[in-house]
Structure formats: structure tokens, C-alpha cells
């Protein structure tokens, strides 16, 4: 455990002075020179590693010492403990200009592996990656039994390929493919021999047993990672290594990976009956060129894994591995089908069967995601209706598994990464937003930034209003999900919920048939097209409003609202904008009472209201009555101050004379009558008062669109918003960086600003208030509110946002030091 | 400058097929760091106790002097940034699940650590924030220690999760991390020994139970407990 002792050790290591370090190094040099490989050297090297690794600044070591560390790494008789430390010290110093380490193929493979780890840490300044790659290839070519064991070298090859994809020549790539085929398909089916057989052991006992399946049965087919025994042979180890790197290698050696064209012209063969038949036939498969042969073997391997995963594993570890293998098998099949469509027909039936098998098994839920990706990628080409796959995925899984943090992340990542594949199924995804929001409501810290990226794709004019409601109700959903978990019978896998929180009244309410409708509405899996007023729930669930998970979710909502509005304004027509504006006002006093939530949401809503007005100037006219009603109905003014100011601001916008104050602002007192009094008191002749007095269609007071213009519509175009724009502006109404509300240092996954970014066309450079006008409103406002009230109708956008993850971070600018 | 910011949203039609641009099925880094108790006045800092980067990202062409030093500094900062973020995620998860801070201390060192129930999670790091490539972090909190794998963006998460659990179990067992008075700061050789076998060069391995046992035997032979 990390103790005070460890903390002081770290401090010592950091504070050690150059002079002391020099002495320490010369001591180590002496030990190494004397080839003293005992405990003293081990202890000293452990300390040296700590000294080097504990600081982010460079430590200068004597050249002799560095040279000796490298020499020790190459010493044949040196114990592994010392060599791993030498390598770790050199790696921790990397990148370093004083390194003279080279790949020496006479060393054993464990040493070579350590040398490679140091060389690959250099950042490829001197093409070390390629040098290491060539070294491993030479070992691959040699095939000598006494050569370095490839088991330790194959992972290096995988890393080289990832770090520097173009490093292999075509013939080298062919060689590697050939060797992978051998290991994947032809590893022995007998267990390895024990290293030392005792004198007394009978010859029968020395007979290696056969390899078995995970359920204990004797292996029925070739060796895979799901084949087990007591000891393994070298080629069985290589089988494991080969499969572990297979997907990366297939991608790199594929048609697009190496930049090498396939020798045979596949475009003519693709999809043809001939190629399907030839590929299916195993005897013909052996004659394929190496790269095709590898694909064929990879396909067979995956099919065998899928078959093996159906067996009942005797050990828990193997059962976990079966799931991971299924995921990998589906991912590999996906790669194969993308590279060679002839695999498609052979994969489909097997994967359909697999889907049928795993969909009913909660333990295999993670396999559903790669399966869905497969059907997304290839469903159309194979003319398979995979709608049922997505329906199951989006309906059942979030509902049942929202509390699993890993699944939640993977699910949302799946949606985000595959948006371009959804095509015709995007509708299914979009309608599923209430279900997707469950992941978000429960796991908001890691998922907020994911949703900021995903949300714009989910926003649709048809469901925008319902989505806005759902976003505003997100913290309430968190509370309800908590209740749902508590009311479930105890399961073996305990989801993490706050057991310290006791809210019996909430649980009773959750079970009360009277409220079932509301709870079920909030827990609906799909967009329903209807909206329910959830006010009764807010009161019922008030005892849960303070719990940590709800608070975390409430922190995330402002950012998500920003993202939502910046997306919705791009798809919304005039009518929808009006509805959004009304919804925004209507919901301002109807929010779940999580602490601080209303204030943060109001702050966003007010700036978004102004943005909507800017986007659609006639909104103020069309909704005049509703706006006045809103202003008249404001009770708890302080809580909605920012919103009231926003509503007032565009109205005040078209009063360019000196009476703005009196006319443009309602009496912002908790008295709803205050407004009418104030308005009535105005001089009816005053130009400015028109905006609040104007009658339209004889049905109550409406905003007059301007200075007595004849045509309201025309005037609206150059009314409030024109006034704003004429004066030039700075910020787009929805700034990608704007951050409202969250207390510094508290927020969690608040991404640094929404994706926003793209203000609707024609909105650039506008701001929703002229300086003069804003000043007036501000003065008036402050006068009425009294001291201590800060004015921020729209907080200056683009201020440094809170850290997205809530921790106060140091400026990340090491290069400037 | 902010460490983590959300990538600007890309329009649907220009979204790259990320699986083919970042096909790496590898681990970029492994780290062990401290987790401070939530809800307490712990003023200490988040400490990285051990880290290993498997094959560095390509160094930028930087003609200025001390390029290597700056490069190293950057790598250290990247790892620290991951550690802080894991700590923050873990703390938030602990708070949300109402776990008392004393959960950070084991009841007894002999106790089998229920790793299946330990706080865990995953999150994404956008490209350039802080690594050049986009990465996924998988983490596991065991008492006051955080274990994390920094993965290439499209790694097999289920395998990574299993590997991280295996690594944590091995480290707890072979370094006796839960026994009072032990610390891992001066036992880097054992950690290296475990990593070179179970996560060689950052390659996640499909190891069944018998392979794990075989490797563990090999490890115990090289590092007798």
C-alpha cells in the first residue's frame, strides 16, 4: 500500500542532488564492472530506477554507467532480475542521445526482447523501429532450432507493425503471413513435455497427454487459444501469440494496409461463384497465395473459436476468455469480409447462429456489440435484414445493463464510432435516445464527452422537443434508475449503488400503481412522441435529489444542453424554433430539485433563448403573448433571473430611445401583478412603450414589432435582432466553448465546451444585444435587484471552461519550460 | 491550454472508418498510481508509482536543442494526466456508489481481494489530448491503488479488462501489495517481470487458465516469493 514511507521515498528520489547521484552511479559502475550480480547490485539498480522514473526532468548519468547498463543487458549469464532493471532504467531515460544499444542476434530471445523495449522507446528518432523489425525478421527467416525463441519476439513484431506500418517489404510480409499460418493452423495437439523427467518416472508417465477443450474433452480439431493442457509446446505458445496479433496484422497486411496491391486481380473475382467455391474448398485453400491463405486460416480459426465458446468451461478464467475470444473472432471476421467479400456468405450463417445463442445470455452481452457492427457493415451487402439485431440491442440492453460501466462505455462508443454505418438504421438509433440516456444518466462522468460527440447525430426535428425534455429530466432519470435497481431482486452481480442512501418513501412511490405511468414514461425505451409532465415525480423523488450520482448527472446537463441546441438549430424550422423557445420558458420553473441544478440550467437556457431569437427574429413577435405571460407569471424571480433578462433583452432591443428602462423592463418583483402595473403606468404615447402595449388582433397585449411599422413581419426582420447585428458583435450565440454554471473543481466529465462549433448560417458575428442596450438593461436590472446581484445575461462566451474532468490541472505546456 | 477537450464533431459523412485507421490491437502504456480517499481532507497529490510505455509515439521533428528532454517530459506529463483522470473517475464512481472512504483500506492483508467487484471503468482520450493518437483508458481501483491500461482506440475492451484484472491480481499476489509496510517503489524488477510475460511489448494475450499458470510458474522460478 502507499504509505507515508513511500511518499518520503519518492521525495528523496526526486530531491537527490547531482553530486550524490554521481557518487551513487560510480558505486553502481563498480559493482557492474566487477560483474557482481548479487543482492547489492539488485538493490542499487532498484534505487536507480526509482531516481530516474520519479521525476519528469532528465537525470544525467555518467557515460560509463550508461554503457555498463547496456553491457549488462547483453551479458549471457546475468540473472533476469538485473537485466529487466537495466532495460527499465534505459527505457525510463528514453529518448536519450547517449544510447549505443544495437540488435545483436547472438543474444538470447529474452535479452533481445529487453533490448527491443529500450529501442522502441526512443520515439523512432533514428529509425530504431525499422531496425528492430528487421532484426525480428532475420530471426523469423533463420528457422534454426537453436536460434532465439520466437515466442518472445513475435509481440515485438506486432508492436513494430503498429508503430511503423510501412516497415516491412512485401516478401517480408509474405514470410510473416506464412509463419502465422503455420502457427495458427498446425500447432501440435499433444501437450508439452515436462522440462526434467525424474529418474523414477515411468516411460508411460512421460508420454505427453492430448490437448483438451475447456470442458475437459479431448480436442476435436486443431489447437487454438481455447485449447488447454498442463504444459505447452513452443508452437502452442506461438499459436497464442499469433492469434493475439492476428487482427492487427490482417489490417496492416490487407490491400489498404501495406500499400501493396494484391497480385491477383480480386476485383474480377469478388463475389463470383468461382471464388466462393474455390475459397470454400480446403484443398484448394492450400494452394492460395500466402496472404489469402492466412485469411482462410484466420476464418477457420475464428469458426473453431465460436464452436469452442459453446463448451461449458470448467474454470472461471476460461469462461471469461471464451467471451473475449468471441469478440475477437467477430472482429476478425469483420476484417476478413471487408478485405474479401467472398467470406461474407460463409460468415453470415455462423454469426446469425451466434447471435441467436448470445442474445439470451446476459453474460455474453458484450459480444452483441461487435456482432451488431458486423451486421451494420455487411448486412446490406449480404441482403440480410438485421433490424432485429438492432432492435434487440437498443431496446433490451440499455434497459437491463445501464449500470455496467464498461458496457455503458463500449455501447456508447459503438454508437459513436459507427454512425457512418447506420445509414437506413439511423432512425432506430435516433428513436432509442431515451434508452441511450440511461447509460448517460447512470455513468455521466466518463460518458458526457462521448455524448457531446454523439448527440448531434441523435438530434432529429421530429423528436427534438421530447429530447430536450429528456435532457432536462436527466437527473430525475438517474434517481429513478437507482430506484429501479433497488427494487430488483438481489442479483449475483451487485451493481454499484449508494447503499447509504435510504429513501423508503421514494421506493414506495416507485411501487405505487398510482405513479406507474409516470415512472414508466421516464423509463421508456424509445421516443414515444408524447411528453408527460413529471412535476409529481420531482416532489416524490426530492429525497434523492442530493445523492452524489444525481449531482454528477446534474453537472453534465448544461454541457449537453449546449450541444443539443447547437445541433437542433441546424435542423429546426421556424415552427420548431418557436416550440423550443416555449418549451425552454415552460420548463424553467419545472426542474428536478437537485442542488444548484436550476441555476445552472437557467444560465444555459437564457443564452439559448437569446440564440433562438437571433436565429429567428420574428419569434419575439409570434410568441409575444407567451413571452408576456411568462414575464407576468414569474414568481420565484431570483431563481430565474437570467432567463427573465434574456426574455426581456430582445424585446428591449428595438427601443433605441432613452426610455428603454421604463418600458423595456417589467417590474421584476415576485408580484406577478407588478408587470401589468408597470406597463399600465407607462405613458401610452411613449414610443418605447409600444412594445408592451401593442394590441394585435384584439386579443390582449402583444409586442409591437417596432416603431410603428405597418407590417409586423417586415418590421420583425429589422427589429430587435437587426438592432443587435448592426452594432456588430463578437460571439456566436452558441459558442463551442461556452460553459455555464458548473462550479469550478466540481464538475466531472464536463467536456471543454460542446462540440457546438458551427453557428447556424448567417449568425456569425452577431451578438444578441447592443452595448448601449445591454448597459441600460443591466443598469435597470441591477437597480431593481439591489446590491450583490451580478449581471450575466450571457456570460462572456469563450471564457476558460471548467476542466472537463473536474480536477484542477496544471497548464499542459511542458515544451515551454 | 486545456489537457482534455472534446473533439469537434465531425459531420456524419466525413467520419473516418476508425477501425482501419487505428487498427492497433496493442496497449500503449500501463501505470500504477495512488488513489486518494474521497470525501476526506487528503491534501496529497496523485502519484504515479510505476509506469511503462510500450514503444513510444513517434517523436516530433523538433530541431531545437534538448528535443529528447522535452519529449521525455511530455511523456511523463501524459502519464500523469491519465493518472489524474483515472483518480477523478474513480472518486466520482466511489461517491456515486456511496462507498465509504474506509473502503480504501483492506481489512486484512490476507483477504482475497474481490477484483470482480472493484471500481472499474473506461474512458476515451481524444487525439492530441494528451496522446497524439486517440486512446481508450481502462482502469481498476484496488483500495488506494489505481491500475490503468492506455489502449489503442479500437482494442478488444473485454480482453483488456480481463488482462488488467489479471495484472492487478498478479501484482497484489507477487508483490504482496496489501501487506502493511510493503511498497512497490523499490520492486520494479518484479513488476517488469510480470509485464514482460503477461503483456509483452503491450500485446494483449489470449491466455487461458493453463497458460496463465504456466507463466506464473515461470515467474515464481525467476522471482521466488
Interface residues (C-beta under 8 A of the other chain):
Chain A: X1 X2 X3 X5 X6 X7 X9 X10 X13 X42 X43 X45 X46 X47 X49 X50 X53 X55 X56 X57 X58 X79 X80 X81 X82 X84 X85 X87 X88 X91 X93 X94 X95 X96 X97 X110 X113 X114 X116 X117 X120 X121 X122 X123 X124 X125 X129 X152 X155 X156 X158 X159 X162 X163 X164 X214 X225 X226 X227 X228 X229 X230 X231 X232 X237 X240 X241 X243 X244 X245 X247 X248 X251 X252 X256 X257 X315 X317 X318 X320 X321 X323 X324 X325 X327 X328 X331 X334 X338 X366 X405 X406 X409 X410 X413 X417 X419 X420 X443 X445 X446 X449 X450 X452 X453 X456 X457 X494 X496 X497 X498 X499 X500 X501 X547 X548 X549 X552 X736 X748 X749 X751 X752 X753 X754 X755 X757 X800 X801 X803 X804 X805 X806 X807 X809 X811 X812 X813 X814 X815 X817
Chain B: X1 X2 X3 X4 X5 X6 X7 X8 X9 X12 X13 X15 X17 X18 X19 X20 X23 X24 X25 X26 X34 X44 X47 X49 X50 X51 X52 X53 X54 X55 X56 X57 X58 X59 X68 X69 X70 X71 X72 X73 X74 X76 X77 X80 X81 X84 X85 X87 X88 X89 X92 X93 X95 X96 X97 X98 X99 X100 X105 X106 X117 X119 X120 X121 X122 X123 X124 X126 X130 X136 X138 X143 X144 X145 X152 X154 X156 X157 X158 X159 X161 X162 X177 X178 X180 X181 X182 X183 X185 X186 X187 X188 X189 X192 X193 X196 X200 X201 X202 X203 X204 X205 X206 X207 X208 X209 X210 X211 X212 X214 X222 X223
